[in-house]
Amino acid sequence: MKDIKELINLLDLEKIEENIFRGQSTSIGSPRVFGGQVLAQALNAAIRTAPEDRYVHSLHAYFILPGDIEQAIIFNVDRIRDGGSFTTRRVMAIQKGQPIFLMAVSFQLVQEGFDHHVSMPNVSGPEHLVSWDDIAEKYSEHLPENLRRFLNIERPIDFKPVELENPALPGKRQPFRHVWMKPKGEIPDDRGLHQTALAYASDYNLLTTALLPHGNEASFGNVQLASLDHAMWFHRDFRWDDWVLYAIDSPSASNARGFTRGNIFTQDGRLIASVVQEGLVRPKR
């Protein structure tokens, strides 16, 4: 996908009948369906069945089976409840007759209330940082083959890491990562589209943060990684047409699982979303 328009087309599901939708997949370098893709497609399905005056404020999802990238995905939506202030939907993604993904989504009316948030980390701004595309173009011949293939894949989003890691020196690091993200192109003026695009991007850079404290034992390519669950909260209305900062940390890894968290800020420091994910983090044998 070269730009955000192609991503929006991928996330826009075909309606088969009431509450049932069909989606396709594209590769980001793995034979399995990218977790952020099925997450954002399921969110699109839920939004399509919710009242227009309500917006998504949270989602909680489980990845059950690896998705087949060559197979269409069917999304079944259960309209659990339409209450006075909140709406609840459950979405199940199915391939070959089996559930591969399950998600609950909660919607809310816009309401007045208290307002506070934590401060954005004091890190370098995006204007002086290099993107994944820049790294692939300038340093491709010096990168390991698996990392070169990963960076050379066309993506609809620009990523600029604050902490630039040398893949040839995978020493142990603190489990913190900061990445600026921006769509390649403009997202139409639709709140749900901005939320689904950000949900898609939220699955990047997250689980790999759990590898940072483990150096050579968990260098790129010698660890089996798979998302197990994913939760996301949308705190404030936003338009994703500029750089946002993804501030990620990994408080724990144990029992072949890595636990990661992230806060997403606009450039002026507003906290717009938070993410939590746990995933399989297991050395390849």
ZAKOL-922949 format. One record per residue (C-alpha): residue in one letter; x, y, z. Coordinates in steps of 0.2 Angstrom, whole numbers, padded with zeros to 4 digits, always signed. Last residue first. Layout:
# residues N
aXYZ;...
***
This chain:
# residues 285
r+0070-0116+0090;k+0064-0098+0089;p+0064-0088+0105;r+0046-0084+0111;v+0037-0068+0113;l+0019-0071+0112;g+0009-0055+0114;e+0001-0044+0126;q-0006-0027+0121;v-0012-0010+0128;v-0016+0005+0119;s-0020+0024+0123;a-0027+0037+0113;i-0029+0056+0110;l-0017+0063+0123;r-0014+0081+0118;g+0004+0087+0117;d+0004+0100+0103;q+0011+0087+0092;t-0003+0075+0095;f-0001+0062+0107;i-0003+0043+0107;n+0000+0033+0123;g+0007+0015+0122;r+0008-0001+0133;t+0017-0018+0131;f+0016-0035+0140;g+0027-0049+0132;r+0023-0067+0134;a+0034-0082+0134;n+0031-0085+0152;s+0037-0068+0157;a+0040-0051+0150;s+0035-0035+0159;p+0033-0016+0160;s+0035-0014+0141;d+0034+0004+0136;i+0028+0014+0121;a+0026+0033+0117;y+0018+0034+0100;l+0019+0053+0094;v+0008+0060+0081;w+0013+0068+0065;d+0000+0077+0055;d-0017+0073+0046;w-0024+0062+0060;r-0039+0072+0065;f-0044+0071+0083;d-0058+0069+0095;r-0052+0064+0113;h-0049+0049+0124;f-0049+0034+0111;w-0045+0019+0121;m-0037+0003+0114;a-0035-0015+0119;h-0026-0029+0110;d-0024-0047+0113;l-0013-0062+0108;s-0001-0053+0096;a+0012-0065+0088;l+0031-0064+0089;q+0043-0079+0087;v+0060-0073+0090;n+0076-0075+0079;g+0072-0062+0066;f+0077-0046+0075;s+0087-0049+0090;a+0080-0057+0105;e+0095-0066+0113;n+0106-0053+0106;g+0099-0039+0117;h+0085-0044+0129;p+0080-0027+0137;l+0073-0022+0119;l+0062-0037+0115;a+0046-0031+0124;t+0047-0015+0112;t+0044-0028+0098;l+0026-0029+0104;l+0022-0011+0100;n+0031-0005+0085;y+0016-0007+0074;d-0001-0013+0080;s-0006+0005+0084;a-0005+0009+0065;y-0021+0000+0061;a-0030+0008+0076;l-0025+0025+0070;a-0033+0021+0053;t-0049+0015+0061;q-0050+0030+0072;h-0047+0043+0057;l-0060+0033+0047;g-0073+0034+0061;r-0071+0053+0063;d-0074+0056+0044;d-0066+0071+0036;p-0057+0061+0023;i-0039+0055+0027;e-0025+0064+0018;g-0009+0057+0011;k+0005+0046+0018;p-0002+0045+0036;k+0009+0051+0050;m+0018+0042+0064;w+0032+0048+0076;v+0040+0034+0086;h+0045+0033+0105;r+0052+0017+0113;f+0055+0011+0130;p+0060-0006+0137;q+0078+0000+0142;r+0091-0007+0131;k+0101-0023+0129;g+0113-0023+0115;p+0108-0026+0097;l+0124-0019+0088;a+0122-0023+0070;p+0104-0018+0070;n+0109-0001+0076;e+0094+0007+0085;l+0087+0024+0081;e+0078+0031+0096;v+0066+0044+0090;p+0059+0032+0077;k+0051+0040+0062;f+0036+0030+0054;d+0027+0036+0038;i+0010+0027+0035;p+0003+0019+0020;r+0017+0006+0019;e+0028+0000+0004;i+0039-0014+0010;n+0057-0010+0009;l+0059-0009+0028;f+0054-0027+0031;r+0065-0034+0017;r+0080-0025+0023;l+0077-0031+0041;n+0077-0049+0035;e+0092-0046+0024;p+0103-0038+0038;l+0106-0020+0034;h+0121-0012+0026;e+0115-0012+0008;s+0099-0004+0013;y+0107+0011+0022;k+0101+0026+0012;e+0084+0021+0004;a+0078+0009+0018;i+0083+0021+0031;d+0074+0035+0023;d+0058+0024+0021;w+0059+0020+0039;s+0059+0038+0043;v+0074+0050+0048;l+0072+0062+0062;h+0074+0081+0062;e+0056+0086+0058;p+0049+0073+0069;g+0052+0082+0086;s+0065+0076+0098;v+0058+0069+0115;n+0050+0077+0130;p+0037+0064+0134;m+0019+0071+0132;s+0011+0076+0149;v-0003+0065+0157;h-0021+0069+0154;h-0035+0079+0162;d-0053+0083+0158;f-0069+0081+0169;g-0086+0079+0160;e-0097+0085+0146;q-0104+0071+0134;v-0102+0066+0116;l-0113+0050+0115;q-0103+0034+0117;f-0098+0018+0108;s-0090+0002+0115;v-0082-0012+0104;a-0079-0030+0109;m-0068-0040+0098;l-0065-0058+0093;f-0052-0065+0080;i-0048-0081+0070;p-0066-0089+0072;q-0067-0105+0062;g-0078-0108+0046;k-0063-0107+0034;q-0060-0089+0040;i-0070-0080+0053;a-0069-0063+0061;m-0081-0060+0076;v-0087-0043+0081;r-0096-0038+0097;r-0105-0022+0098;t-0110-0011+0113;t-0118+0006+0113;f-0117+0019+0127;s-0127+0034+0132;g-0145+0029+0133;g-0142+0011+0128;d-0140+0002+0112;r-0135-0016+0116;i-0127-0032+0110;r-0128-0029+0091;d-0118-0044+0086;v-0107-0041+0071;n-0101-0055+0060;f-0085-0051+0050;i-0080-0063+0036;i-0061-0063+0031;a-0057-0068+0013;q-0042-0080+0011;e-0025-0077+0003;i-0018-0069+0019;d-0023-0083+0030;g-0026-0077+0047;p-0017-0084+0062;l-0029-0090+0076;i-0037-0082+0091;f-0032-0064+0091;y-0041-0056+0106;a-0049-0039+0106;h-0055-0025+0117;l-0061-0009+0110;s-0064+0008+0117;h-0072+0026+0114;v-0080+0023+0097;y-0091+0037+0092;r-0110+0039+0094;d-0122+0051+0084;e-0122+0039+0069;p-0129+0025+0078;a-0118+0009+0077;t-0119-0005+0063;r-0106+0002+0051;i-0095+0007+0066;a-0094-0012+0071;a-0088-0017+0054;n-0075-0003+0053;l-0068-0009+0070;a-0067-0027+0063;q-0057-0020+0048;a-0046-0010+0060;l-0042-0025+0071;v-0040-0037+0055;q-0027-0025+0048;g-0018-0021+0064;g-0015-0040+0067;f-0007-0042+0050;v-0014-0057+0041;r-0001-0071+0040;p+0012-0075+0026;s+0022-0060+0033;g+0030-0045+0024;i+0016-0032+0026;s+0005-0042+0015;t-0013-0038+0010;s-0030-0044+0015;q-0048-0044+0010;g-0064-0040+0019;r-0082-0047+0020;f-0096-0040+0030;i-0111-0047+0040;n-0122-0037+0051;e-0136-0036+0038;e-0131-0044+0022;i-0114-0046+0012;k-0107-0028+0015;e-0090-0027+0008;l-0078-0019+0020;d-0069-0003+0019;l-0052-0007+0028;l-0043-0011+0012;n-0050+0005+0003;i-0044+0015+0018;l-0027+0008+0017;e-0026+0012-0002;k-0030+0030+0002;i-0017+0031+0015;d-0003+0028+0003;k+0008+0016-0006;m+0000+0000+0000;
***
